[in-house]
Amino acid sequence: MKIKSLILSTAAAVLLAGTSLAMADNVLTTTNNSNDYSSVKVGPLCSGTLGQWTGPGQPQTKTPWAIVTSLCGKSTGSCNATLYLDPTTVGKTCGGSSATVSMDLSSGNISAPSSLDDINISTAPYQLTIG
């Protein structure tokens, strides 16, 4: 299974009151234009979810950076995002075919795991493409 393009979509639409982050105007964005499905869960725990499954031709969605950092529990340092490759893991906590990517919360950069060798990383708006 190949993931053509991944853009982080939001499962949460509420920002925590009083959140003040340097990158609050930035977003993580994802889309999936292939026949494969993809999802991302962000957070130190499997239950910390950021992302819904996206299908072919679905519009891209954006996640405010404040939501990303809220789920990560911090606004600096690194936070792992788990890329789920198997649509059967929708709504589940952990399990399934997955790979972990690491996000630098200060810069917005995303690092690929060693198991994914052909990855293209660009910023603004933080798009991670695996082809």
Stockholm file with secondary structure:
# STOCKHOLM 1.0

chainA/1-131         MKIKSLILSTAAAVLLAGTSLAMADNVLTTTNNSNDYSSVKVGPLCSGTLGQWTGPGQPQTKTPWAIVTSLCGKSTGSCNATLYLDPTTVGKTCGGSSATVSMDLSSGNISAPSSLDDINISTAPYQLTIG
#=GR chainA/1-131 SS CCCCCBCCCCSCCCCCTTCCCTTTTCEEEECCCSSSCBEEEESSSTTCCCCCCBCTTCCCEEEEHHHHHHHHTCSSSEEEEEEECCGGGTTCSSCSSEEEEEEETTTCCEECCTTCCSEEEETTTTEEEEC
#=GC SS_cons         CCCCCBCCCCSCCCCCTTCCCTTTTCEEEECCCSSSCBEEEESSSTTCCCCCCBCTTCCCEEEEHHHHHHHHTCSSSEEEEEEECCGGGTTCSSCSSEEEEEEETTTCCEECCTTCCSEEEETTTTEEEEC
//
